[in-house]
Amino acid sequence: MTPIMLELLWRSLWETILMTGASGIISLVAGLPLGLALLITARGGIAEHRGINRVLGAIINGFRSVPFIILLVALIPVTRLIVGTSLGTWAAIVPLAIAATPYYARIAEVSLREVDRGLVDAVRAMGGNRWTIIREVLVPEALPGIVAGFTVTLVTLIGASAMAGAIGAGGLGDLAIRYGYQRFETTVMIAVVVVLIVLVCGMQWLGDRLVRRLDHR
C-alpha cells in the first residue's frame, strides 16, 4: 500500500472508532435505563405497570425490527436536524445510536432478570425503596452481564458503522467501498478486513477481561 493509502486507512480507523465509541456511549446511557424500566414495570416488578411496559416494549421492538440500512436512510431528516448534515462521521453517530439503544436495552434487561429474586425481596423486607434496590442490588449484581452485553453491542456497532459507509458515513466501510470495491484495489479491501478483525477481537478481549474481573470482585 502507498503512503497515501496508509494515511487513509489510519484516518478511516479513527473515524470508525469515533463512530463506535460515541454511539456506544449513547446506547449505554439511554439503553440501561430503558432495560431497567422494562424490568421493574414488568409483571411482578418492583414498580409494576403493564401499560408502560407494553408501550416501551412495542417501541423497542419496533426499532429493533427495522434493518439498519433502512433505518439509516429513514433517519436522514432527523440526522440533518441534529447535526446539520446527513453525510460524514458525526452524521452516522445519530442512526447508529438510535439503532443500538433498543438493542442494548434488551440485552441489559436480560442481564438484570438474572439477578436473584431473593436478594431483591430481602432488601424490600429491610425497608429498601425502589431506588435502593436498583442501586444496591440490580445494577451491581448484573454488572458482569451488563458489561458483556455492552461489549457485544460495540462489536455490532463496528459492523453497522462499516455498513454506514455505503452512504458516505466515512470510516473503514467507506474506504473499502470507494477504493477496495469501486476501484478494484484488492490490497485495500484485504487491509480493511484485517483491521476490522483485529479491532473486533481486541474489543472482545478487553470486554471479556473486564467481565472476568467483575465476576471475581
N, C-alpha and C positions, 0 to 999 in steps of 0.2 A: 504493500500500500504506500502511496505517496504521502509526503508530509502533510499536504493539504487534507487528504482523506483521513489521516490520523487525527488531525485537529478537529475535523467534522465529527469523527467518532467520539472523541472526548467530550465535545460540546453536546452532542446528542445524548451521551450517557448522563451528563449533568442535568439536562432537561428532563430525562426520564426519571431520575432520582428526585428532582424537584416536584414533578407532577405526582409521583407516587407518594412522596413524603407529605406534601401539603394536603392532598385528598385523603390520605390515610389518617392524618391527624384530625381532619374534619369529621371523617366517618367514626373515629373513636369518640370524639367529644359529643357527637349527636347520636351515634348508634347505641352506645352503652346506656344512656338514659332511656332510650326507646326500648331496649331489651329489658331493662328494669321495669318500665311501665307495663310492658306486655306480661311480665311475670306477676307483678303484685296486683294487677287488675283481673287476672285470670280467676277461674273458679277455685275457691279455697285460698286465694292470695291474701296478703295482709291488708290490701285495700281493694277488695273485690268489687268490680264494676263491669259487668258483662257488656254494657253498651260501649264504653270507652275501649274495652279490649277488642271488640269486634270491629270498631271503626279503625283503630290502629292496625289491627291485623289485615284488614282489607286494603288499606293504603300501602302498607309494606309489601304485601303480596302483589299488589298491582304494579308497583315499580320493579319488583324482582322478576315479574313475568315478561317484561319488555326486553328484548335483546339489546345489548349495549349499543350496537351500531345504529339501531333505530332511535334509541333514547338520545344518542349523541346528536343526531340530526334534529329530532323533535325539540331539543332544548336550546337550539341555536338562538331563538329570540330571547330566552332567559339569559343565556350567556352574554349576548350583546348588551342586555340591560345592566348586568352586573359588572362586567369588565370592559364594556365598550367595543368589543370585537369578538368574532367567532373563530378567529384563527390564532395560532400560537400556543405556547406552553400554558400561560395563565388562563387562556380561554378553555383549555382542556380540563383544567382542575375542576371547573364547575360541574360538568356532566359526570366526571369521574367520582367526585364526592357524593353527588346525588345518587349515583348507581351503587356506590359502596356502602352508604349509610344503612339502607334497609337490609342489605346482605349481612353486614356485621351485626345489626340489631338482632337478627335471628340466631346468629352464632352465639352472641352474648346471652340471649335468652336460654338457649340450650345449656350453656355452661352454668348459668345461675340456677337452673332447675335441678342440677346435680347436687346442690348443697343439701346436706342432711336436714330433713324437716324437723328432726328432734332438736337441733340447735336453735332453730327459729322459735319453736314452741317454748324452749327453756328461757330464752330472752324475753319473750312475751309474758311468761309466768312471773318473771322477776320485775315486771313493770316497764320493760323497754318499749319505747314508742316505735312507730314505723321507720323514722329516720335512723334511730339507733340500730334497728335490725338490718337496715340496708348498709349502714356504715361499718358496723362491727361484726356482722355475720355474713350477709350475702356476698358483698364485694370481696372481702378478704378471703373467704373460703373458696370462692370461684375464680380467684385471681390467676392461677395457672391456666385454667381453661380460657379465661378472657384473653390472656397474652397469646396463647396458642392460636386462638381464633383470629386475633389481630394479625398475627404472622401470616396466616392463610389469606386474610384479606389483602395484605400488602402484596403477596405473591400474585394474587388475582389482579390487583391493580396494575402490576407491571405488564401483564398480558393485555389488559384493557388499554393502557397507555400506548402500547405498540399498535393496537387497533385504531386508536385515535389518530395516529399518524396518517391514516388513509385520507383524512380531510384536512391535512395541513396543521396538525397539532404540534409538530416538532417531535424531538426525541428519537429514539432508536428505530421505532416503527417508520417514521417519516424518512429517515436515512435509508432504511432497507428498501422502501418502496421507490423512492426517487432515484437512487443510484444502483442498488442491487437488482431491482426488478425492471424498472423502466429503461435503464441504461445498460442492462445485462452485465453488470460488474459483479461476477460471482464472488470475488475476494471480499467485497464489501458485505455481501449477504452472509457469507460464512463468518466474517468478523462480528457482525451484529448478533448472529445466533450464539456464537461463543460467549460474547459479553453478556447476553441475556441469561444464558445458562449459569455463568459464574455469579451474576447478580442474584438470581433466584436461589441458588444453592447457598450463597453466603448469607442471605437474609434468613433462609430457613434454619441454617446452622445457628445463627445468633439467637433466633427465636426459641429454638429447642434448648439451647444452653440456659437461657433465662427461665424457661419453664421448669427445667430440672432444678435450678437454684431455688425457685419459689416453692417447688414441691418438698424440698428438704429444709426449708426455713424453720 
